[in-house]
Amino acid sequence: MGERHPTDQDDAALVARAQAGEVEAFGSLYERYFDLVFRYLRSRVGDSQEAEDLSATVFLRAYQALRRYQERGWRFSAFLYGIARNALSDHFRHNRLEFPVEDLEGDAAAEGSPDQEFASRESSERIREVLDALPPDYQEVIRLRVILGLPTPEVAHWMRRSDGAIRVLLHRALRAARKRMLENNETQS
């Protein structure tokens, strides 16, 4: 975890300034990470409005916890990710909802023919079922690495594992997902 990226030092400086009471510094962190946090939450709750509300909660909690934050070799985005996971746990505990994986590109299928829209929704549903059947770590690595397209080092920081461990976990997760898809296809035939 010793490698540092240019934004790590920028983040450290912004965090230090925000901890000293400079609200604009926290605003810069908010602007830098809002989209990433929102996309992650959107992939978990499936509803843009809920994801926006949860994103606001994440940044409010981050701001409230900022004085206690200490960099321990993890990126600030990993700190936000931890808060986002806790906010999701609270959300699902209170709402008792399943967390679907939706098409993060929006309703592009709605512009196509009804047949294309049906095929797209059916495919999304099958992927969701397969993903929901996987162990939580497999679900998480697929969401972060494949759906959100985060680079392996970022996923490693978020999940507090080494880059190599993330590559192995992703390989196993995709292999398990592929196996489930094949099993589902065989049972439907």
PyMOL commands that set and color helices and strands:
alter all, ss='L'
color gray80, all
select helices_A, chain A and resi 6-19+23-45+48-68+76-95+108-111+114-132+136-147+152-159+163-188
alter helices_A, ss='H'
color red, helices_A
deselect
rebuild
show_as cartoon
